[in-house]
């Protein structure tokens, strides 16, 4: 199993949620609101005028635990749909050591 983590600009949250809800094999996902702090470059397409003024960028972190076989399909779907993540996000993949319910 894998944990796919996305960090995307907050303005694509609703469109991204709609796409993820449409993936029948995806049992669920979590959104966490975060602030992106760091050196800002005026050429960064993720920075709005507001971001440049306040000094941070509002992001949404998305975590989803996936079967290995479904990982590439999620990434392909995100790249192919018009949900706004292309050019506005990054992702990383982690191995899941175990999972369950408490």
Steps between C-alpha positions, in 0.01 A plus 500: 500500500606857435416838646470761228537852638418804289568862587286725281395863498183550704306641204473154340360324808140460386583390145756251634249359749250446219758307293611285794141418599449370145772234539300192602808306615611779737358424846553853628736793537580772752546873450708708740534874455861618519702814431796489264784713638842546344693698247249636252582559138292753305494254207336228709162429331350389834538848653205732475518873572357420845774241564771751416354753744440274801819299452364147484298285266185316613524133410305183553681180589324192369581154634366177358595141573492295182555150378825496299310411183287819523778753556586569137131522405445776758800696371390460138148613587630811677719587203219444248210676672434869515504524880784752513779302665731495199751778555359574846617209709758246599469144625698232674445131559574312822490133582227408750637269769156415630152640546177426676222647709504581870 
